[in-house]
């Protein structure tokens, strides 16, 4: 079990630590605004904000994201801020 701060909410994620953050956001949390593009981090379609900096979520695994206790903001979170 992992814990993340996503769009200002603390969420529990029952997934394997090596799962890419992209799939956690889309498949487990239902935040489908984050898109899969090339799958290798080249295109930027999967970009989210991690502690105020852009990060490609296809290249960041759940274990790393949860381990750094980062604040993650998706496109849905940006829309809620306005």
HELIX and SHEET records of a PDB file:
HELIX    1   1 UNK A   21  UNK A   23  1                                   3    
HELIX    2   2 UNK A   24  UNK A   28  3                                   5    
HELIX    3   3 UNK A   57  UNK A   59  5                                   3    
HELIX    4   4 UNK A   62  UNK A   67  1                                   6    
HELIX    5   5 UNK A   75  UNK A   81  1                                   7    
SHEET    1   A 5 UNK A   9  UNK A  13  0                                        
SHEET    2   A 5 UNK A   2  UNK A   6 -1                                        
SHEET    3   A 5 UNK A  71  UNK A  73  1                                        
SHEET    4   A 5 UNK A  47  UNK A  50 -1                                        
SHEET    5   A 5 UNK A  53  UNK A  56 -1                                        
END                                                                             
